[in-house]
Structure formats: structure tokens, C-alpha cells
Amino acid sequence: MRSLLLHWVSNAAALWAAASIVPGLEFTGGLGRLLLVAAVFGIVNSILRPLLTVLTCPLIVLTLGLFTLVINALMLLVTGWLSESWSLGFTVTGFWSAFWGGLVVGVVSMVLALLLPGQATRPYDATRLPPGESAR
């Protein structure tokens, strides 16, 4: 549960950073609305990204993975569209704004994932047993 909350807050911070850096991405509102936009972004990513990744797999392979940047832009465009529909204060004006915003969100999320403690950043220790199990 802690990991989910950290991921949610880091998504909110990444979206805020993108909105303050990239022209064409705007956020007006407080922390509560930012967290709602981050929740929308997370839901959009968890539902649409796998579907688009499977459908565009040949393009991803052909472009050596660069097409995933287009998928990131589409995720941000859908988030902006839903946020505007629900009056959450997050707007995306076009594809290129979404493209550069997706790049910023990705970089900020990666940096925060490296800085914040979590399961994914801990090295694997083969000598450590799961809780409740003993060595035989």
C-alpha cells in the first residue's frame, strides 16, 4: 500500500513538473486536484497502455522502442481530455505538448523512483528468506 501511495504522489509531482516546464500543458488548482489528475493518469496508464503496446508492437519493434514516446503522449492527451471533461484543471493543448510533457513526466518519474525508497529499488538478496520460512 505504501508503494502505491508513493507512486501516486510521484506521478502527481511529475505531472506538476511537466505542467510548469512544458508550454501547452497547464494545471490550475490545488494539491487535491493534482492528486485527482495523477489518479486519472494512473488509471489511464494501467488500462490503455498495455492495450496500445500490444496493438502497436510491430511499430515499437520497427522504431527500436521510440514509438513508446508516442504512446506516452497519447496517455497524456487522454488524461488531459478527461481532466478537462471533469474540470480538474489540467489541460493539454496538442500532440507536441503532450509528447514533450510525456518525456518530462517519464524523466521526473524515473528520478523520483531512484530517490524514493521502494521495493523496486532494493537489490535482490538470495540469502534472505521470506518472513515465516526457516532454512532446512
Order of alpha helices (4+ residues) and beta strands (2+ residues): alpha-beta-alpha-alpha-alpha-beta-alpha
